[in-house]
Amino acid sequence: MKIGKRGSGLAIRIPSSVVKELNLNAGEEMEITVTGEHRFEVSRDRKRLEALDKMRKMRFVLPDDYVFNRDEIYDRQ
């Protein structure tokens, strides 16, 4: 793997064989954990999916005519 520069951060190019084996897709959220002085572990970040699942379990249904309005919430003019 190669490390490249992207914006102010760094990016790791993942070989296509690993992408296929792990069924990875562009745009997926990943989590990196340092596991040693020169080692790290990469895993899918499931926080977003877990939050969505919790919301679904609450079974809160919005009215059909509901419109989200951020300005209204923060009382902006």
C-alpha positions as a printed NumPy array, in Angstrom:
array([[  0.   ,   0.   ,   0.   ],
       [  1.079,   3.539,  -0.614],
       [  0.448,   6.648,   1.463],
       [ -0.461,   9.765,  -0.469],
       [ -1.318,  13.343,   0.414],
       [ -4.943,  14.463,   0.156],
       [ -5.744,  17.998,   1.248],
       [ -4.195,  18.523,   4.67 ],
       [ -4.385,  14.807,   5.5  ],
       [ -2.967,  11.525,   4.26 ],
       [ -4.701,   8.775,   2.292],
       [ -3.971,   5.059,   1.989],
       [ -4.624,   3.331,  -1.341],
       [ -6.167,  -0.068,  -0.752],
       [ -5.359,  -2.776,  -3.311],
       [ -8.344,  -3.93 ,  -5.393],
       [ -7.919,  -7.507,  -4.138],
       [ -8.513,  -6.31 ,  -0.55 ],
       [-11.438,  -4.125,  -1.655],
       [-13.106,  -7.126,  -3.307],
       [-12.409,  -9.529,  -0.436],
       [-13.814,  -7.13 ,   2.19 ],
       [-16.61 ,  -5.819,  -0.074],
       [-15.576,  -2.193,   0.469],
       [-17.197,   0.747,  -1.322],
       [-16.091,   4.325,  -1.922],
       [-17.507,   6.718,   0.668],
       [-17.847,   4.141,   3.446],
       [-16.997,   5.279,   6.966],
       [-13.941,   3.497,   8.383],
       [-12.341,   3.518,  11.804],
       [ -8.592,   3.188,  12.382],
       [ -7.285,   1.906,  15.717],
       [ -3.592,   1.963,  16.643],
       [ -2.705,  -1.54 ,  17.856],
       [  1.066,  -1.222,  18.282],
       [  4.061,   0.991,  17.672],
       [  3.968,   0.343,  13.909],
       [  0.546,  -1.321,  13.537],
       [ -3.038,  -0.3  ,  13.101],
       [ -6.365,  -1.994,  12.475],
       [ -9.016,  -0.801,  10.056],
       [-12.688,  -1.632,  10.511],
       [-16.034,  -0.345,   9.297],
       [-17.406,   2.467,  11.445],
       [-20.878,   1.244,  12.416],
       [-21.809,   4.263,  14.595],
       [-23.999,   5.842,  11.9  ],
       [-25.785,   2.56 ,  11.156],
       [-26.279,   1.873,  14.862],
       [-27.77 ,   5.358,  15.384],
       [-30.161,   4.838,  12.472],
       [-31.179,   1.458,  13.89 ],
       [-31.914,   3.039,  17.292],
       [-34.042,   5.691,  15.609],
       [-35.997,   3.026,  13.718],
       [-36.662,   1.154,  16.963],
       [-38.17 ,   4.304,  18.511],
       [-40.837,   4.112,  15.78 ],
       [-41.298,   7.862,  15.752],
       [-43.324,   8.756,  12.669],
       [-43.376,  12.282,  11.297],
       [-46.561,  13.648,   9.736],
       [-46.722,  13.459,   5.931],
       [-46.672,  17.249,   5.648],
       [-43.665,  17.714,   7.987],
       [-40.904,  19.953,   6.581],
       [-37.55 ,  20.283,   8.342],
       [-36.65 ,  23.946,   8.756],
       [-33.317,  24.632,  10.423],
       [-33.967,  28.392,  10.579],
       [-37.176,  27.781,  12.504],
       [-35.447,  25.468,  14.98 ],
       [-32.744,  28.034,  15.768],
       [-35.178,  30.953,  15.526],
       [-33.243,  32.596,  12.71 ],
       [-34.659,  35.485,  10.719]])
